[in-house]
Amino acid sequence: MRLQITHMRLCAGVLAACAAALPAAARAGLDDPAVSYTFSHYTDVHGVTVHGQYVTTTMRLQDVGLSVQWVHDHVVFPAISAPPGSQEAVDAITTASRPISANANPYEDYVKTRNSIETTATFHGTSLGYYVSVESDYFAQMITFGYNRGFIGDNLNIAFGGSYSWDHITPLADDDTHNTPDYRRTVHGNVIATQVLSRTTSLRVGTELNSVHGLQHDPYRNVYVAGTNVPENAPSERMRHDLFADLNQYINNRSSLNLDYRYYSDDWGVSSHAVGIKLNQYVTDNLVFRYRYRYYTQAPATFYREDYTQPGGVNGYQTGDYRLGNFGANLFGGRVSWNTGRWLRRIGVSAPAQLMFSYERYFNSNNFSASIVETGLSVAF
């Protein structure tokens, strides 16, 4: 497992600027200004790594809450020898297509970075936000809004939310796909109700609806159709809908149990069921363990085929993405979080910090498996 920090000078500069601004923010009448920094590291058994750095600033101006988060991700995809679009060629963590050594220089890694900024303002249950993300071939923007209100002595909370995103896609030069710039637009809406059932039990139910228009396939992926390789092609319109429920139960031995279920369907024919369980256990005041299991089963898109025998695929659509096929999957693992504030104070560091380590194992009915490791360090200033 590799552990490295990229663009450290840039990250340190952002963190230092935020920390230096805290006294000025307090003098300007802003309450509770705070800055935190988090570094996370993901890896899987195939060598794909993701290094994430997060700087978050929060404060209040009377009744208005403000937050800004900057994120820098550095992703490395090692080139492999595998059929394009196969499960081996799709990263288990990011679901991005991995470089195929037969289509590029042998074993040439593909490195990608992403920078994003998200701002949010809240006022008496109402929230407004803006998000922007920049990559070498993708530029995304999104505006969000939300409102929630408590009823029955705040034992029942009803929340409404929505967002609109507009993305510009400019695929990089590729010898075998020759894609042109494209776009994607997404309208999202949700309704969520949270009910306190007792002093130790709460229930959360909700629904989400997404309308997506524009490019929705991988512009770099080819599909084997009727004896030849052709670019992947998916419909430009998609309506997505899901229903979900979460039950949280506190247990007297300083632990809690979470049960969740989600049903998903869309007008491409894909439908799925996901059931999960989590157990959180305090070992000490500063040490927490979490155990997790999830089962997922899915029906395929109407145009998905393991083998396309006719030119033109199915009504002009063809995909090499196994995630649009029929499969079942299991995910299980654990996480440990350690609040190191007391230990750091012994060596003269007053900032509270938290260390995290998790391991998860994924496998599905298509004979594909992956191990996912995540480490993280979060420091508040």
N, C-alpha and C positions, 0 to 999 in steps of 0.2 A: 504494500500500500504506500503510495507516494503522498507526501504532505508538503505543500509549498504555498507561498503567498505571492501572488502576482500584483503588479502595479502598487507595490507597497507605498511608494512615495505619494502617489495620487490619493490613496486611501488615508494615509497619515495626514495629508494636507486637508482633506475634507473633514476628518475627525477633529483636527486641531482648530480649524475654522469654526466648527460648531461649538466646541468647548469654549473657545475664546469669546464667542458671542453670548454665552450664558449670562455673564455679569451685565452686559449691555441690555439684554432682554429683560432682566430683573429691574434695571433702572427705568426701562420704558413702560413698566407697569404690567409686564407679563408674569404670570404666576407659575410656579412649579416647573421652571425650565429644566429639561434633562436631555442627555445624549447617551446613546448606547451603541456599542460596536459588537458585531457578531461575525465570526469567521466559521464557515462550515466546509466540510470536505466529504464528497460522495465518491464511491468507487464501486465497481462490480468485478466479477471474476474475469471479464474479458478486457480489463484494463481501461475502460472508459472512466474518466474522472471529471468531476465538476467541483471547482473551487469557488465558493460564494462568499462575498463580503458585503455586510449590511451596516449602514450608519443610519440611525433613527434619532430624530429630534422631536420632542413633544413639549408643549407648553399650553398655558391658558391665558386668555385675555378676557377677564370678567367671566361671562357665561359661555364664551366661545372656546372650544378646544381645538388646537392646531397640531398637526403632525406632518413631518416630511421624512421620507425614507429614500435613501440612495442605495442601489444594489449594483454590484459588479460581479458577473459570472464569467469564469474562464473554463471552457469545456475542451477536452481532448478526446477525440475518437480515433483509436488505433485502427489502421486499415486491416481488413481481414479478407480471407478467401471464403466467400459464401454467395449463394444465389441472390441477386438483387431483389429486395422486398421480402426476403425470408425472415423468419423470427430471429435468426442469428445476425441479420443485418439491421435489426431495429434495436436500439439501446433500451434496456429494461428500465432505466431511470428516467431518461428524458424523452423516450419514444421517438427520438430522431433517427433518421436513416444514417447508418455508418458507412464510411468510405470502403469501397470494394477494391482490393488490391489489383484485380484483373482489369479494372476500368481506369486505373491511375498508375503512378509509379509504385512498384511493389513496396508494401509496408510503409507507405507515406502517411503519417498521421494527419488528421484534419483538426485544426485548432480554431476555435470560435470564441468570441467574447460578446457579452451583452451588458449594456449599461441602462439602467432605468431609474426614474424618479417618480414617486407617488406622493401626492399631497392630499390631505383630508382636513376638512373643517366640520366641527359638530356644534349644534346649538339646540338645546332642549329637545333631544330626540331626533333632530334632523341632521343629516350629513350630506356633504357635497365633496366630490373628489375629482382629481385629474391624474392620469397616469400616462407616461411616455416611455417608450423603450426603443433602443437603437442597437441594431446588429448590422453586419456587413451586407446582408441581403434582405433585411426586414426592418421596417419602421412602423411602430404601432402607437396609437393614441387611444385613450378611453376616458370618458367622463362618467361619473357614477353619482347616484343619489340614493338616499334611504330615509325612512322615517319609522320610528317605533314608539309605541305608547303602552303604558301599563293600565290594567283594569283589575277590578276586584281586589283592591289593596295591593296592587302590583304582583299578585299571584299569577296573573295571566298577562303575557306580553305579546302584542301583535306587531309584526315588522313587515314593511313593504320596501322593496328595493328595485333598482334597475340600473342599466348602463347602456351606453352606445359606444362602440369601438370602430375605428376605421384604420385599416392597415394597408401599407404600401409594400409590395413584394417585388424585389428586383433580383431574380436568380443570378448567381454567379455564372461565369462562362463554363460551359460543360459540353464536351465533344459529342455526346450521344443524345442530348435532349433538346438543345437550342430553344430554350424558353424565353419569352418576352416578359417585360414587366406586367404585373397584374395587381389586384387589390382584393380585400376582403372587408365586409361590413357585418357587424353583429349587433343585434338588439336583444337585450337580456332583461327579464323581469322575474321577481320572486315574491312569494308571500310565505311568512314563517310565523308559527304560533308556538309559544313556550308556556307550558302550564306547570306550576308547582303543585304536585299531587300531595306531598306531605313534607315534613321537615327534612326528610332524607331522600326524597324521590322527585324527579322532574321529568317531563316529557316534552319533546320538541318534534313538531311535524311541519312539513312545508312542501312547496312545489316550485319548480323553476321552468321557465320557457325561454328558448333561444331561437331566434330567426337568423340564419347565416346566409349571406349572399357573396359570391365571388369564388376565388381560387380555394379549393378544399382538398386538393391532392398534393402529393410530393412532387415538386417540379423537377427533381433530379432522378426520379425513379422510372425505370423502364419495366415493362411487363411482357412476358413471353406469350404471344397470341398467335394461334394458327401457324406456328413454325417460324415466327420472326419476332424480334424485339421492337416494341412500340412504346411511346411515352404513356405513362399512367394518365387516366382521365376519369374524373368523378363529376357528378352533377354540381352545378354552381348554386343551387338552392337547397337548403336543408332546414327543416323544423325539428327541434330537439325538445323533449319534454321529460321531466322526471319528478317522481314523488319520493319523499324520504321521511324517516322517523328515527328519533334517537331517544333512548330511555337511559337515564342516569340514576344510579342507586348508590348512596353512601353506605359503607359497611363499618361497623363499630371498631374494627381493628385498624383504623386509620387508612382504610383503602376505599376505593370506589370502583364500581362496575359500570361499563357503558356497553349497551347493545344498540346496533344500528342496522337499518335496512334501507335499500334504495332500489327503486324500479325506474328503468330508463327505456324510452322508445323514440324513434324518429321516422320520418317519412322516406328514409332509404331502406326501411325494413329491419334495421338493427333494433333489437330489444335485449334487455339484460336485467339480471337480478344480482344484487350484492348484499351479503350478510356479514356483519363483523362483530367482534367482541374485543373489549379492552379491559384490562385490570390494572389499576394504578395503586401502588402500595408505598406508603411512607415507611422507610426503615428507620430513619432518624428525622429530625427537623430539617436537615440539609441534604438528605439522600433519598431519592425517589426512584422506584423501579416501575416500568410499564411493560406489560405483556400484551401481545396483539395477535389476532387471527382474523383472516377475511377469506370468504369463498365467493367466487364470481362465476357466473355462467351467462353465455351470450348466444343469441341467434344471429345469423349473418345478414348482410345487406343483400338486396335482391339481385344486384349485379356482380356479387362476389363469386368467383369460381376458383377452385384449386388449379384447374387446367382449362384455358380458353381454347376451344377447338375451332371456332368460327371467326373469320375476320370481323373487326369492329366490336369485339367483345360482346357485351349484352346491351343492346340498344345504344351502342356507341361508347359505353363505359367499360373500363377495365381497371383493376387495381391489383397491386402486388402486396398490399398491406394486410398482414394476417389479422390485424386488430379489427378488420371488418368481416372476419370469418366467424365460423361456429367453433367455440371452444369454452372450456371451463378452466378456472385458475384458482390456485391457493397461495396465500401469503401469510407467513407467520414470522414472529421475531420478538425482540425485546429492546428496551431502551433504559439507560440509567442516566439520571441527572444529579449532579452534585453541586450544591451551592458552596462556593469556596471562600465566601466573604470572611468568615472567622479565621480560616487558615492564612489568607492573604494579609489580614491585619497583623498577624504575628511577625511578618517580614516587612512591615511598614507600608503596605499598600492598602489604602482605605476604600478603593472602588469595589463595589460588590461585583462578583463575577460568577458565572455558572459554566461548568463543563458538562458536555453531553456525549454519549457514545451509544450507537444503536447498530444492531445487526438484524437483517431480514432476509428470509429465503423465499423466493418466488418460483413456482413451477406450474405448468398448465398441461392440458390434455393433448396438446400437440407435441409433446416430448421436448419441451423447451424449459430451461431452468436458469436462474441467476441468483447470485448472492449480492446483497446490497449492504454496504457499510457506510455509516455516516458518523463523522466526528464534528463537534462544534465547540466554540468558545465564545461566550457573550460577556461583555464588560460594560457596566453602566457608569457614567460620569456625572 
